[in-house]
């Protein structure tokens, strides 16, 4: 109704215009252009109400009548016509870039469409502020928006708008070409009419914009050609619809093709031919598995129905039988896919049963393949009736195996085991197991057999090679034994630590009782005697106080020595190197010290290193008969390395005595290790490696 009303108004304006030199031709051409878009847009809108392409096509036709206002003899309608008369072209660009889904997708598309709308609205309004139409059209009414008559500004603005228009056209053609190249075969068939005519129209429009600046005379001729190309776009769209309608005849041919005898898979080929989609696939529904499978019995998951691939479910007699996996472009005519699926329903039901058999066969084959390599069918007498497996897993050539017996091919003890297993299986009718070892190609291998009844007086023996598992079990047992030994050693180490603590505590108690404690008691008695002599004999009191002072100094020194034996204060305060200097100074032989450390070690590591060196130097002084020793502490690969060596008689045994064993416990408590190398006559080297984190 709007189109009819706009057409009547446009005809009245054209034929009453004072400045149109060819009213009849212009009116006819503009009606053809407008109604081609309105008609095709209404068809597309009715066919796909959820797709905005039909709305846009209809809008192009309706807004095309705005240009008829430029035929008016009044200033305001005339101005509206010359300013907004090209809005239809912007909507056309929008529709072309939204085809076929009806919406815009990428950033370049949005930018292109936005620029087109800006040119035909804001750009035309700005240009109209400086445009005077009367020099080119004497009978034309005045421009109601004109503010200044400036031909130079008008020319410059037209050049800018024409340049932007060429860019819009170029971007549109670029998007159309890219969309064509990325499209599948069915989608190309649907896109071809509209994209081809649209691209030609865009090319002519770009040529027209250039000629309007360079050669206005030639531009008039190109403008008429551009209008004809412009009007052909909706006609091409309608032609595509007609072709899709004609494609439904292929459903009739499909029914005929399906009526003939066919091999598995021909239904898929017939559907692909009828729908024009070479990529079409058929997935068959197996209700037992509640999944879709192909004809070969392999699972075939359906697409998510939100991308380039789509799945249409096919039912027969009210039950789901299959799904047609096709290109998304076929949804432009969903009834065609549904009709093809309905026509093929019975044939798909037949092939679904074939797919079910294939899936069952595939599953059974997978189960057989999963069974261990060796399978024998044996008679009660031990004769080989059938064999499956590798030649290297049997004791005789597979070519000569059938017809022979286990007693001909296997050692007597193994053959007797298998014969007994066969007899037990046939008697009990239950699964029986047997284990045996064979030497094959010079290698001892372990096997386990499982026998079940497979027929009258015959069994199926399934044999698995357990050689590798037995090896792993032996390694695991050895690992467990090693772990038990280490746990026992750890328990012994903890016991030694407790015993060493008890010994050290008793030593401290003895030293305190025999040394400092006795001296402090003597000091206390001397002070009491001095207290009694202060008044009667000051001289004796002074002597007693002097004696008490000397005893107290000796007691303090003994306490310091005792404290140094527990934990040297210099180690905590200044670090390992100064503590070693004090320790070496008390050694009875020359000791070379090399401690190239960059910074201090962690406290527990420093203490362990100190006591390793202290105990080693003590042992050297007591037992080594050495003339010199050396101490070296370094940091390597995240660990502190402590080495103490001497040139003594050697022969030290770390398993004798508690000194070195206690050091080993201390080092191992920090996840380190202690090594002792002591060859008789070549000295001793004690080496401790203690992780220190950097």
C-alpha positions as CSV (number, residue, x, y, z in Angstrom):
1,X,0.0,0.0,0.0
2,X,2.8,2.4,0.8
3,X,4.5,1.5,-2.5
4,X,1.3,2.3,-4.4
5,X,0.8,5.6,-2.6
6,X,4.4,6.6,-3.2
7,X,4.2,5.6,-6.9
8,X,1.1,7.9,-7.4
9,X,2.8,10.8,-5.7
10,X,6.0,10.3,-7.7
11,X,4.1,10.2,-11.0
12,X,2.2,13.4,-10.2
13,X,5.5,15.1,-9.3
14,X,7.2,13.9,-12.5
15,X,4.4,14.9,-14.9
16,X,3.8,18.3,-13.2
17,X,7.5,19.2,-13.1
18,X,8.7,22.3,-14.9
19,X,12.3,21.1,-15.2
20,X,12.1,17.4,-16.3
21,X,12.8,17.1,-20.0
22,X,12.0,13.3,-20.3
23,X,9.2,12.7,-17.8
24,X,7.7,9.6,-19.3
25,X,11.1,7.7,-19.6
26,X,12.2,8.8,-16.2
27,X,9.0,7.8,-14.5
28,X,8.9,4.4,-16.1
29,X,12.5,3.7,-15.3
30,X,12.2,4.8,-11.6
31,X,9.0,2.7,-11.2
32,X,10.8,-0.4,-12.5
33,X,13.7,0.2,-10.1
34,X,11.5,0.9,-7.1
35,X,9.0,-1.9,-7.7
36,X,11.7,-4.5,-8.5
37,X,13.1,-3.9,-5.0
38,X,9.7,-3.7,-3.3
39,X,8.4,-6.9,-4.9
40,X,11.6,-9.0,-4.3
41,X,11.8,-7.6,-0.8
42,X,8.2,-8.5,0.1
43,X,8.8,-12.1,-1.3
44,X,12.0,-12.5,0.8
45,X,10.3,-11.0,3.8
46,X,7.3,-13.3,3.6
47,X,9.5,-16.3,2.9
48,X,11.9,-15.7,5.8
49,X,10.3,-13.3,8.4
50,X,13.3,-13.6,10.7
51,X,15.7,-12.6,8.0
52,X,16.1,-8.8,7.7
53,X,17.3,-9.0,4.0
54,X,13.7,-8.8,2.8
55,X,13.1,-5.7,5.0
56,X,16.2,-4.0,3.6
57,X,15.2,-4.8,0.0
58,X,11.8,-3.4,0.6
59,X,13.3,-0.3,2.2
60,X,15.5,0.3,-0.9
61,X,12.4,0.4,-3.1
62,X,10.4,2.7,-0.8
63,X,13.2,5.2,-0.2
64,X,13.8,5.3,-3.9
65,X,10.7,7.5,-4.2
66,X,12.4,10.2,-2.1
67,X,14.4,11.1,-5.3
68,X,11.0,11.9,-7.0
69,X,10.7,14.9,-4.7
70,X,13.5,16.6,-6.7
71,X,10.9,16.9,-9.6
72,X,8.8,19.2,-7.4
73,X,8.3,22.9,-8.3
74,X,8.4,23.9,-4.7
75,X,11.6,24.7,-2.9
76,X,11.3,22.5,0.3
77,X,10.2,19.2,-1.4
78,X,12.8,19.9,-4.1
79,X,15.5,20.4,-1.5
80,X,14.6,17.2,0.3
81,X,14.7,15.3,-2.9
82,X,18.2,16.5,-3.9
83,X,19.6,16.0,-0.4
84,X,18.1,12.6,0.6
85,X,17.5,11.1,-2.9
86,X,20.5,8.8,-2.6
87,X,19.5,7.2,0.7
88,X,18.3,4.1,-1.2
89,X,21.9,3.5,-2.5
90,X,23.1,3.3,1.2
91,X,20.4,0.9,2.1
92,X,21.3,-1.1,-1.0
93,X,24.9,-1.4,0.2
94,X,23.6,-2.5,3.6
95,X,21.4,-5.1,2.1
96,X,24.1,-6.4,-0.2
97,X,26.6,-6.8,2.6
98,X,23.9,-8.4,4.8
99,X,23.0,-11.0,2.2
100,X,22.1,-13.9,2.7
101,X,21.8,-14.0,6.6
102,X,20.3,-10.6,6.9
103,X,22.8,-9.1,9.4
104,X,26.2,-7.5,9.3
105,X,29.2,-9.5,10.7
106,X,32.7,-7.9,10.6
107,X,34.2,-4.6,11.5
108,X,35.0,-3.7,7.9
109,X,31.4,-4.3,6.9
110,X,30.0,-2.1,9.7
111,X,32.5,0.7,8.8
112,X,31.6,0.4,5.1
113,X,27.8,0.6,5.7
114,X,28.2,3.5,8.2
115,X,30.3,5.5,5.8
116,X,27.7,4.9,3.1
117,X,24.9,6.3,5.3
118,X,27.1,9.2,6.3
119,X,27.8,10.2,2.7
120,X,24.1,10.2,1.6
121,X,22.9,12.1,4.7
122,X,25.4,14.3,6.5
123,X,27.6,14.7,3.4
124,X,24.7,15.7,1.2
125,X,23.4,18.2,3.8
126,X,26.8,19.9,4.1
127,X,27.2,20.1,0.3
128,X,23.7,21.6,0.0
129,X,24.7,24.6,2.2
130,X,26.9,25.8,-0.7
131,X,24.9,24.5,-3.8
132,X,23.0,26.7,-6.2
133,X,21.0,24.6,-8.7
134,X,19.8,27.5,-10.9
135,X,22.9,27.8,-13.2
136,X,22.4,24.2,-14.4
137,X,18.6,24.1,-14.2
138,X,16.9,27.4,-14.9
139,X,13.4,26.2,-14.0
140,X,14.4,24.5,-10.8
141,X,13.2,26.0,-7.5
142,X,15.7,27.5,-5.1
143,X,17.7,25.3,-2.7
144,X,16.1,25.8,0.8
145,X,19.3,24.9,2.6
146,X,21.7,27.2,0.6
147,X,23.6,29.5,2.9
148,X,26.4,30.7,0.6
149,X,26.8,30.4,-3.1
150,X,30.3,29.1,-3.5
151,X,31.0,27.0,-6.6
152,X,34.6,26.2,-5.4
153,X,33.5,24.8,-2.1
154,X,30.7,22.8,-3.8
155,X,33.2,21.3,-6.2
156,X,35.6,20.4,-3.5
157,X,32.9,18.8,-1.3
158,X,31.6,16.8,-4.3
159,X,35.1,15.5,-4.9
160,X,35.5,14.4,-1.3
161,X,32.1,12.7,-1.3
162,X,32.8,11.0,-4.6
163,X,36.2,9.8,-3.2
164,X,34.5,8.4,-0.1
165,X,31.9,6.8,-2.4
166,X,34.6,5.1,-4.4
167,X,36.1,3.7,-1.2
168,X,32.7,2.4,-0.1
169,X,32.3,0.7,-3.4
170,X,35.8,-0.8,-3.3
171,X,35.3,-2.1,0.2
172,X,31.9,-3.6,-0.8
173,X,33.4,-5.4,-3.7
174,X,36.3,-6.6,-1.6
175,X,33.9,-8.1,1.0
176,X,31.8,-9.7,-1.7
177,X,34.8,-11.4,-3.3
178,X,36.1,-12.6,0.0
179,X,32.7,-14.0,0.9
180,X,32.5,-15.8,-2.4
181,X,35.9,-17.4,-2.0
182,X,35.1,-18.6,1.5
183,X,31.7,-20.0,0.6
184,X,31.0,-23.7,0.1
185,X,29.6,-25.1,-3.2
186,X,25.9,-24.9,-2.2
187,X,26.4,-21.5,-0.7
188,X,28.1,-20.2,-3.9
189,X,25.1,-21.4,-5.9
190,X,22.8,-19.4,-3.6
191,X,25.0,-16.3,-3.6
192,X,25.9,-16.2,-7.3
193,X,23.0,-14.2,-8.8
194,X,22.9,-11.5,-6.2
195,X,26.6,-11.2,-5.7
196,X,27.3,-11.1,-9.4
197,X,24.7,-8.4,-10.2
198,X,25.6,-6.5,-7.0
199,X,29.3,-6.5,-7.9
200,X,28.6,-5.2,-11.4
201,X,26.4,-2.4,-10.0
202,X,29.1,-1.4,-7.5
203,X,31.7,-1.2,-10.3
204,X,29.4,1.0,-12.5
205,X,28.6,3.2,-9.5
206,X,32.3,3.7,-8.9
207,X,32.8,4.5,-12.6
208,X,29.9,7.0,-12.4
209,X,31.4,8.8,-9.4
210,X,34.7,9.2,-11.2
211,X,33.1,10.4,-14.5
212,X,30.9,13.0,-12.7
213,X,34.2,14.8,-11.8
214,X,36.1,14.1,-15.0
215,X,33.6,13.9,-17.8
216,X,30.0,14.9,-16.9
217,X,28.7,14.1,-20.4
218,X,29.8,10.5,-20.2
219,X,28.5,10.3,-16.7
220,X,24.9,10.8,-18.0
221,X,25.2,7.8,-20.2
222,X,26.8,5.6,-17.4
223,X,24.1,6.7,-15.0
224,X,21.3,5.1,-17.1
225,X,23.4,1.9,-17.4
226,X,24.0,1.9,-13.6
227,X,20.2,2.2,-13.0
228,X,19.5,-0.8,-15.2
229,X,22.2,-2.8,-13.4
230,X,20.8,-1.6,-10.0
231,X,17.4,-2.8,-11.0
232,X,18.7,-6.2,-12.0
233,X,19.9,-7.1,-8.4
234,X,16.4,-7.9,-7.0
235,X,15.5,-9.6,-10.3
236,X,18.6,-11.8,-9.8
237,X,17.4,-12.6,-6.3
238,X,14.0,-13.6,-7.6
239,X,15.6,-15.8,-10.3
240,X,17.5,-17.6,-7.5
241,X,14.2,-18.3,-5.7
242,X,12.7,-19.7,-8.9
243,X,15.8,-21.9,-9.3
244,X,15.4,-23.2,-5.8
245,X,11.7,-23.9,-6.5
246,X,12.7,-25.8,-9.6
247,X,15.3,-27.7,-7.5
248,X,12.3,-29.4,-5.8
249,X,11.9,-31.4,-9.0
250,X,15.1,-33.1,-7.9
251,X,13.1,-34.6,-5.0
252,X,11.0,-36.4,-7.6
253,X,14.1,-37.8,-9.3
254,X,15.3,-38.8,-5.9
255,X,12.2,-40.9,-5.3
256,X,12.7,-42.6,-8.6
257,X,16.4,-43.2,-7.9
258,X,15.7,-44.7,-4.4
259,X,13.1,-47.0,-5.9
260,X,15.8,-48.9,-7.9
261,X,18.1,-51.5,-6.3
262,X,21.0,-49.8,-4.6
263,X,24.2,-50.7,-2.8
264,X,25.0,-49.3,0.7
265,X,25.9,-45.6,0.4
266,X,23.9,-44.8,-2.7
267,X,21.2,-43.1,-0.7
268,X,23.8,-40.6,0.4
269,X,24.9,-40.0,-3.2
270,X,21.3,-39.6,-4.3
271,X,20.6,-37.0,-1.6
272,X,23.8,-35.1,-2.4
273,X,22.8,-34.9,-6.0
274,X,19.2,-33.9,-5.3
275,X,20.3,-31.1,-2.9
276,X,23.4,-30.1,-4.8
277,X,25.7,-30.5,-1.8
278,X,28.7,-32.7,-2.5
279,X,29.8,-32.4,1.2
280,X,26.5,-34.0,2.4
281,X,26.8,-36.8,4.9
282,X,24.3,-39.2,6.4
283,X,24.4,-40.2,10.1
284,X,22.3,-43.3,11.2
285,X,20.6,-43.4,14.6
286,X,21.2,-46.6,16.6
287,X,18.8,-46.5,19.6
288,X,20.7,-49.2,21.5
289,X,23.8,-46.9,21.7
290,X,21.7,-43.7,21.6
291,X,24.3,-42.2,19.2
292,X,24.7,-41.6,15.5
293,X,27.0,-43.8,13.3
294,X,28.1,-43.9,9.7
295,X,27.7,-46.9,7.4
296,X,31.0,-48.4,8.6
297,X,29.9,-48.5,12.2
298,X,32.0,-45.5,13.4
299,X,30.5,-42.8,15.6
300,X,29.5,-39.7,13.7
301,X,28.7,-36.8,16.1
302,X,26.2,-34.1,14.8
303,X,27.3,-30.5,14.3
304,X,26.1,-27.9,16.9
305,X,23.7,-26.2,14.3
306,X,25.4,-22.8,14.8
307,X,28.0,-22.8,12.1
308,X,28.7,-23.8,8.5
309,X,27.4,-27.3,9.0
310,X,23.8,-28.2,9.9
311,X,21.9,-31.4,10.8
312,X,18.4,-32.2,9.7
313,X,16.8,-35.1,11.6
314,X,14.9,-37.7,9.4
315,X,12.1,-39.8,10.8
316,X,10.2,-42.8,9.4
317,X,7.0,-44.1,10.8
318,X,7.3,-41.8,13.7
319,X,10.8,-43.0,14.7
320,X,14.1,-41.3,14.3
321,X,16.2,-43.1,11.7
322,X,19.0,-40.8,10.5
323,X,20.3,-37.2,10.2
324,X,21.3,-35.4,7.1
325,X,24.5,-33.3,7.6
326,X,24.5,-30.5,5.1
327,X,25.7,-27.0,4.3
328,X,24.1,-24.2,6.2
329,X,23.1,-22.5,2.9
330,X,20.4,-25.2,2.3
331,X,18.5,-23.6,5.1
332,X,17.5,-20.9,2.7
333,X,14.9,-23.5,1.5
334,X,14.5,-25.8,4.6
335,X,11.4,-27.4,3.1
336,X,13.6,-28.8,0.3
337,X,15.8,-30.6,2.8
338,X,12.8,-31.9,4.7
339,X,11.1,-33.1,1.5
340,X,14.3,-34.9,0.5
341,X,14.6,-36.5,3.9
342,X,11.0,-37.6,3.8
343,X,11.4,-39.2,0.4
344,X,14.5,-41.0,1.5
345,X,13.1,-42.1,4.9
346,X,12.4,-45.8,4.0
347,X,15.7,-46.2,2.2
348,X,17.5,-44.6,5.2
349,X,15.8,-47.0,7.5
350,X,17.1,-49.9,5.5
351,X,20.6,-48.5,5.5
352,X,20.3,-47.8,9.3
353,X,20.0,-51.5,9.8
354,X,23.1,-52.0,7.7
355,X,24.9,-49.4,9.9
356,X,23.7,-51.2,13.0
357,X,25.2,-54.5,11.7
358,X,28.4,-52.7,10.7
359,X,28.6,-51.1,14.2
360,X,28.1,-54.5,15.8
361,X,30.8,-56.1,13.5
362,X,33.1,-53.2,14.2
363,X,32.7,-53.6,18.0
364,X,33.2,-57.4,17.8
365,X,36.3,-56.8,15.6
366,X,37.6,-54.3,18.2
367,X,37.0,-56.8,21.0
368,X,38.9,-59.5,19.0
369,X,41.8,-57.1,18.3
370,X,41.9,-56.2,22.0
371,X,42.4,-59.9,22.9
372,X,46.1,-60.9,23.4
373,X,48.0,-61.9,20.4
374,X,47.9,-65.7,20.8
375,X,44.7,-67.7,20.3
376,X,44.7,-71.5,19.8
377,X,41.7,-73.8,19.1
378,X,42.8,-77.2,20.5
379,X,41.3,-80.7,20.5
380,X,41.1,-82.9,23.6
381,X,44.2,-84.6,22.3
382,X,46.1,-81.3,22.0
383,X,45.9,-81.0,18.2
384,X,46.1,-77.5,16.8
385,X,42.8,-76.8,15.0
386,X,43.2,-73.0,14.5
387,X,45.8,-70.4,15.3
388,X,46.0,-66.6,15.5
389,X,49.1,-64.7,16.6
390,X,52.6,-63.8,15.7
391,X,55.2,-66.3,14.5
392,X,57.8,-65.1,17.1
393,X,55.4,-66.0,19.9
394,X,55.1,-69.8,19.1
395,X,57.6,-72.6,19.3
396,X,57.0,-73.9,15.8
397,X,56.4,-72.4,12.3
398,X,52.8,-71.2,12.0
399,X,52.6,-72.7,8.5
400,X,53.2,-76.2,10.0
401,X,51.3,-75.8,13.2
402,X,47.8,-76.8,12.1
403,X,47.3,-80.6,12.4
404,X,50.2,-81.1,14.8
405,X,49.9,-81.5,18.6
406,X,51.3,-79.7,21.6
407,X,53.5,-82.7,22.3
408,X,55.1,-82.2,18.9
409,X,55.9,-78.5,19.3
410,X,56.4,-77.9,23.0
411,X,58.7,-79.2,25.7
412,X,57.3,-82.2,27.6
413,X,56.7,-80.4,30.8
414,X,54.9,-77.5,29.1
415,X,52.8,-79.9,26.9
416,X,51.8,-81.8,30.1
417,X,50.6,-78.6,31.8
418,X,48.6,-77.6,28.7
419,X,47.1,-81.1,28.3
420,X,46.0,-81.1,32.0
421,X,44.4,-77.7,31.5
422,X,42.5,-78.9,28.4
423,X,41.2,-81.9,30.3
424,X,40.1,-79.8,33.3
425,X,38.3,-77.3,31.0
426,X,36.4,-80.0,29.1
427,X,35.4,-81.8,32.3
428,X,34.4,-78.7,34.3
429,X,32.9,-76.6,31.4
430,X,34.5,-73.6,33.2
431,X,37.4,-71.3,32.5
432,X,40.8,-72.7,33.5
433,X,44.1,-71.0,33.8
434,X,47.7,-72.3,33.3
435,X,51.1,-70.7,33.5
436,X,54.3,-71.8,31.8
437,X,57.7,-70.6,30.7
438,X,59.2,-71.1,27.2
439,X,62.6,-70.3,25.7
440,X,62.1,-68.6,22.4
441,X,65.0,-67.3,20.3
442,X,67.3,-67.7,23.3
443,X,65.1,-65.6,25.6
444,X,63.2,-67.0,28.6
445,X,59.5,-65.8,28.4
446,X,56.6,-66.2,30.7
447,X,53.0,-67.0,29.5
448,X,49.6,-67.3,31.0
449,X,46.8,-69.3,29.2
450,X,43.1,-69.2,29.7
451,X,41.0,-72.0,28.3
452,X,37.2,-72.1,27.6
453,X,35.1,-74.8,25.9
454,X,34.5,-73.8,22.2
455,X,32.9,-77.0,20.9
456,X,32.6,-80.7,21.4
457,X,35.9,-82.0,22.6
458,X,37.7,-78.8,21.8
459,X,38.8,-75.6,23.7
460,X,39.8,-72.1,22.9
461,X,43.1,-71.2,24.6
462,X,43.9,-67.5,24.8
463,X,47.6,-66.9,25.8
464,X,49.1,-63.7,27.0
465,X,52.8,-62.9,27.3
466,X,53.6,-61.9,30.9
467,X,57.3,-61.6,30.5
468,X,57.4,-57.9,30.8
469,X,55.0,-57.9,33.7
470,X,57.1,-60.5,35.5
471,X,60.2,-58.4,34.9
472,X,58.4,-55.4,36.3
473,X,57.2,-57.4,39.3
474,X,60.8,-58.5,40.0
475,X,62.0,-54.9,39.7
476,X,59.2,-53.8,42.0
477,X,60.1,-56.5,44.5
478,X,63.7,-55.5,44.4
479,X,62.6,-51.9,44.9
480,X,60.5,-52.9,47.9
481,X,63.5,-54.8,49.3
482,X,65.7,-51.8,48.9
483,X,63.1,-49.6,50.5
484,X,62.8,-52.0,53.4
485,X,66.6,-51.9,53.8
486,X,66.6,-48.2,53.7
487,X,63.8,-48.1,56.3
488,X,65.8,-50.4,58.5
489,X,68.8,-48.2,58.0
490,X,66.7,-45.2,58.8
491,X,65.5,-46.8,62.0
492,X,69.0,-47.8,63.0
493,X,70.1,-44.2,62.2
494,X,67.4,-42.8,64.4
495,X,68.5,-45.2,67.2
496,X,72.1,-44.2,66.8
497,X,71.0,-40.5,67.0
498,X,69.1,-41.2,70.2
499,X,72.1,-43.2,71.7
500,X,74.5,-40.4,70.6
501,X,72.3,-37.9,72.3
502,X,72.2,-39.9,75.5
503,X,76.0,-40.4,75.4
504,X,76.5,-36.7,74.8
505,X,74.1,-35.7,77.6
506,X,76.0,-38.0,80.1
507,X,79.3,-36.5,78.9
508,X,78.0,-33.0,79.6
509,X,76.7,-34.1,83.0
510,X,80.0,-35.7,83.9
511,X,82.0,-32.7,82.7
512,X,79.8,-30.3,84.6
513,X,80.0,-32.4,87.7
514,X,83.7,-33.1,87.6
515,X,84.8,-29.7,86.4
516,X,82.9,-26.5,86.7
517,X,80.5,-27.8,89.4
518,X,83.3,-28.8,91.7
519,X,85.2,-25.6,91.1
520,X,82.0,-23.5,91.8
521,X,81.5,-25.5,95.1
522,X,85.1,-24.8,96.1
523,X,84.6,-21.1,95.3
524,X,81.4,-21.0,97.4
525,X,83.3,-22.5,100.4
526,X,86.3,-20.2,99.9
527,X,83.9,-17.2,99.9
528,X,82.3,-18.3,103.1
529,X,85.8,-18.6,104.8
530,X,86.8,-15.2,103.5
531,X,83.5,-13.8,104.9
532,X,84.4,-15.1,108.3
533,X,88.0,-13.6,108.2
534,X,87.1,-10.2,106.9
535,X,86.6,-8.8,110.4
536,X,89.3,-10.8,112.3
537,X,92.1,-11.3,109.7
538,X,91.7,-9.1,106.6
539,X,95.0,-10.4,105.1
540,X,93.8,-14.0,105.0
541,X,90.4,-12.8,103.7
542,X,92.2,-11.1,100.7
543,X,94.1,-14.3,100.0
544,X,91.0,-16.4,100.1
545,X,89.2,-13.9,97.8
546,X,92.1,-14.1,95.3
547,X,92.0,-17.9,95.4
548,X,88.2,-17.8,94.7
549,X,88.7,-15.4,91.8
550,X,91.2,-17.8,90.2
551,X,88.9,-20.8,90.7
552,X,86.0,-18.8,89.2
553,X,88.0,-17.8,86.1
554,X,89.0,-21.5,85.6
555,X,85.3,-22.5,86.0
556,X,84.2,-19.9,83.4
557,X,86.9,-21.1,80.9
558,X,85.7,-24.7,81.4
559,X,82.1,-23.6,80.7
560,X,83.2,-21.8,77.6
561,X,85.0,-24.9,76.3
562,X,82.0,-26.9,77.1
563,X,79.7,-24.5,75.3
564,X,82.1,-24.5,72.2
565,X,81.7,-28.3,72.1
566,X,77.9,-28.0,72.0
567,X,77.7,-25.2,69.4
568,X,80.4,-22.6,68.8
569,X,79.0,-19.1,69.2
570,X,81.3,-17.8,66.5
571,X,79.5,-20.2,64.0
572,X,76.1,-18.6,64.7
573,X,77.4,-15.0,64.8
574,X,80.0,-14.9,62.0
575,X,79.5,-18.0,59.9
576,X,81.4,-21.1,58.9
577,X,84.8,-19.6,57.7
578,X,85.6,-17.8,61.0
579,X,84.5,-20.8,63.0
580,X,86.8,-23.0,61.0
581,X,89.6,-20.6,61.7
582,X,89.1,-21.1,65.5
583,X,88.8,-24.9,65.0
584,X,91.9,-25.2,62.9
585,X,93.9,-23.1,65.3
586,X,93.5,-25.8,68.0
587,X,94.4,-28.6,65.7
588,X,97.8,-30.4,66.6
589,X,98.9,-30.5,62.9
590,X,99.1,-28.0,60.0
591,X,95.7,-27.7,58.3
592,X,95.2,-25.9,54.9
593,X,91.7,-24.3,54.7
594,X,90.0,-23.3,51.5
595,X,86.4,-21.9,51.8
596,X,85.6,-20.0,48.5
597,X,81.9,-19.3,49.5
598,X,79.9,-16.3,48.3
599,X,77.8,-15.5,51.3
600,X,76.7,-17.8,54.2
601,X,75.1,-21.2,54.0
602,X,71.8,-22.0,55.7
603,X,72.2,-22.5,59.4
604,X,71.6,-26.3,59.6
605,X,74.0,-26.8,56.6
606,X,76.7,-24.7,58.3
607,X,76.3,-26.7,61.6
608,X,76.5,-30.0,59.8
609,X,79.6,-28.9,57.8
610,X,81.3,-27.6,61.0
611,X,80.8,-30.9,62.8
612,X,81.9,-33.0,59.8
613,X,85.1,-31.0,59.7
614,X,85.5,-31.1,63.6
615,X,85.0,-34.9,63.8
616,X,87.3,-35.5,60.8
617,X,90.1,-33.4,62.3
618,X,89.6,-35.2,65.7
619,X,89.9,-38.6,64.0
620,X,93.0,-37.4,62.1
621,X,94.7,-36.3,65.3
622,X,93.8,-39.5,67.1
623,X,94.3,-42.2,64.5
624,X,95.7,-41.0,61.1
625,X,99.4,-40.4,62.1
626,X,99.2,-37.7,59.5
627,X,101.7,-34.8,59.0
628,X,99.2,-32.4,57.4
629,X,95.5,-32.1,56.5
630,X,93.4,-29.9,54.2
631,X,89.8,-28.6,54.5
632,X,87.8,-27.4,51.5
633,X,84.1,-26.1,51.5
634,X,82.5,-25.1,48.2
635,X,79.1,-24.7,46.6
636,X,78.2,-26.8,43.5
637,X,74.9,-27.4,41.8
638,X,72.8,-26.3,44.7
639,X,74.7,-28.2,47.3
640,X,77.5,-27.5,49.8
641,X,80.5,-29.9,49.3
642,X,82.7,-30.4,52.3
643,X,86.0,-32.3,51.9
644,X,88.6,-33.1,54.6
645,X,91.8,-35.0,53.5
646,X,95.0,-36.1,55.2
647,X,98.2,-37.8,54.3
648,X,98.1,-40.4,57.1
649,X,98.1,-44.2,57.1
650,X,94.5,-44.6,55.8
651,X,92.5,-47.7,56.4
652,X,89.6,-46.0,58.1
653,X,86.3,-48.0,58.2
654,X,83.1,-45.9,58.5
655,X,81.2,-48.9,59.8
656,X,83.4,-49.2,62.9
657,X,82.9,-46.8,65.8
658,X,80.2,-44.2,66.2
659,X,82.1,-41.1,65.0
660,X,81.8,-41.3,61.2
661,X,78.4,-43.1,61.5
662,X,77.0,-40.2,63.6
663,X,78.3,-37.8,61.0
664,X,76.6,-39.8,58.2
665,X,73.3,-39.7,60.2
666,X,73.6,-35.9,60.6
667,X,74.3,-35.4,56.9
668,X,71.5,-37.8,55.8
669,X,69.1,-36.0,58.0
670,X,69.5,-33.0,55.6
671,X,69.0,-35.3,52.5
672,X,72.8,-35.3,52.0
673,X,75.3,-38.1,51.7
674,X,78.7,-38.9,53.3
675,X,81.5,-40.6,51.5
676,X,84.8,-42.0,53.0
677,X,87.7,-43.0,50.9
678,X,90.6,-44.5,52.9
679,X,93.1,-46.7,51.1
680,X,95.7,-48.1,53.4
681,X,98.9,-46.1,53.1
682,X,97.3,-43.4,50.9
683,X,95.5,-41.3,53.6
684,X,91.8,-40.6,54.1
685,X,89.3,-38.3,52.4
686,X,85.9,-37.6,54.0
687,X,83.4,-35.9,51.6
688,X,79.9,-34.7,52.5
689,X,77.4,-33.3,50.0
690,X,74.6,-31.4,51.6
691,X,71.7,-29.7,49.6
692,X,71.5,-26.0,50.4
693,X,68.9,-24.8,47.8
694,X,71.2,-22.5,45.6
